[in-house]
Amino acid sequence: MKQMTKTNKIDDFVSKLKHPLKAEMEAVIEIIREASPKLEEDVKWGGPSFDYKEPMATFNPRVTDYVAVIFHKGELLSDKTGVLEPAPKGKAYAKFRSMEEVKAHKGNLQKVVKEWIKLMNR
């Protein structure tokens, strides 16, 4: 019996995307996926989006000088790693300008995702 491969909305979106840091964006998506199998994926607000109980983070592909990941309620996260930058309206941004930065912050980004899951499970 042939197994159906489900097309992933995020992979589909990124495959069609023209972005100077597309490889870095794909790497960040993989890092987020590896952090937890519990995340739900979608394309919302014009970019790849990850939810756990509530919207957690969305990529902004319109920003082209870095990979921009917006954590919607970043103010709730106690990020001591420095991967998040506070942003207006309680949000926080993770910005990756190169593959070196993506690799350097892999563990920190996964900590942030796990922190979100813990918060939502309280």
C-alpha positions as CSV (number, residue, x, y, z in Angstrom):
1,M,0.0,0.0,0.0
2,K,1.4,3.4,-1.0
3,Q,1.6,5.9,1.8
4,M,0.1,9.3,1.1
5,T,2.6,12.1,1.8
6,K,0.8,15.0,3.2
7,T,1.9,18.3,1.7
8,N,3.0,20.6,4.4
9,K,1.6,24.1,4.0
10,I,4.8,25.6,5.3
11,D,7.1,23.6,3.1
12,D,4.8,24.4,0.1
13,F,4.9,28.1,1.0
14,V,8.7,28.2,1.4
15,S,9.3,26.2,-1.8
16,K,7.7,29.0,-3.8
17,L,9.3,31.8,-1.8
18,K,11.9,34.1,-3.2
19,H,14.0,35.2,-0.3
20,P,17.7,35.9,0.0
21,L,17.9,33.9,3.2
22,K,15.7,31.0,2.2
23,A,18.1,28.3,3.3
24,E,18.4,30.1,6.7
25,M,14.6,30.3,6.9
26,E,14.3,26.6,6.2
27,A,16.9,25.8,8.8
28,V,15.0,27.9,11.5
29,I,11.8,26.1,10.6
30,E,13.5,22.7,11.1
31,I,14.9,23.9,14.5
32,I,11.4,24.9,15.6
33,R,10.0,21.6,14.4
34,E,12.7,19.6,16.3
35,A,11.9,21.5,19.5
36,S,8.5,19.8,19.9
37,P,6.2,17.4,17.9
38,K,3.2,19.1,19.6
39,L,3.4,22.3,17.5
40,E,0.8,22.9,14.8
41,E,1.9,24.4,11.6
42,D,0.1,26.7,9.2
43,V,0.6,29.7,6.9
44,K,-1.0,32.8,8.5
45,W,-0.4,36.5,8.4
46,G,1.6,36.1,5.2
47,G,4.2,33.6,6.5
48,P,4.9,30.2,8.1
49,S,3.3,30.0,11.5
50,F,3.6,27.7,14.5
51,D,0.9,27.3,17.2
52,Y,0.7,25.5,20.4
53,K,-2.8,26.1,22.0
54,E,-2.4,29.7,20.8
55,P,-0.4,31.3,18.0
56,M,3.2,31.1,19.1
57,A,5.4,32.4,16.3
58,T,5.2,33.6,12.7
59,F,7.9,34.2,10.1
60,N,7.8,37.6,8.3
61,P,9.1,36.8,4.8
62,R,8.7,40.4,3.7
63,V,11.7,41.3,5.8
64,T,14.6,40.3,3.5
65,D,17.8,41.4,5.3
66,Y,17.3,38.8,8.0
67,V,15.0,35.9,8.9
68,A,12.4,37.4,11.1
69,V,10.4,35.2,13.6
70,I,7.8,37.1,15.5
71,F,6.8,35.5,18.9
72,H,3.3,36.9,19.4
73,K,3.4,37.0,23.2
74,G,7.2,37.3,23.6
75,E,6.7,39.3,26.8
76,L,5.5,36.1,28.5
77,L,8.8,34.3,27.7
78,S,11.7,34.7,30.1
79,D,14.4,34.4,27.5
80,K,17.8,34.6,29.1
81,T,19.6,33.4,26.0
82,G,19.4,36.8,24.1
83,V,17.8,35.2,21.1
84,L,14.7,37.3,21.5
85,E,14.5,41.1,21.0
86,P,11.6,42.8,22.7
87,A,9.2,44.4,20.2
88,P,6.1,46.6,20.5
89,K,2.7,45.3,21.7
90,G,4.2,42.5,23.8
91,K,5.8,40.7,20.9
92,A,9.4,39.6,20.6
93,Y,11.6,39.0,17.5
94,A,14.2,36.4,16.8
95,K,16.4,37.7,14.0
96,F,18.9,35.5,12.0
97,R,21.2,37.3,9.5
98,S,23.3,34.2,8.5
99,M,23.5,30.4,8.7
100,E,26.2,31.0,11.4
101,E,23.6,32.8,13.5
102,V,21.0,30.2,12.9
103,K,23.4,27.4,14.0
104,A,24.7,29.5,17.0
105,H,21.2,30.0,18.3
106,K,19.7,26.6,17.7
107,G,19.6,25.5,21.3
108,N,18.4,29.0,22.4
109,L,15.5,29.0,19.9
110,Q,14.5,25.5,21.0
111,K,14.5,26.6,24.7
112,V,12.2,29.5,23.8
113,V,9.8,27.1,22.0
114,K,9.8,24.7,25.0
115,E,9.3,27.6,27.4
116,W,6.1,28.5,25.4
117,I,4.8,25.0,25.6
118,K,5.4,25.0,29.4
119,L,3.6,28.3,29.7
120,M,0.6,27.1,27.7
121,N,0.3,23.9,29.9
122,R,0.1,25.8,33.1
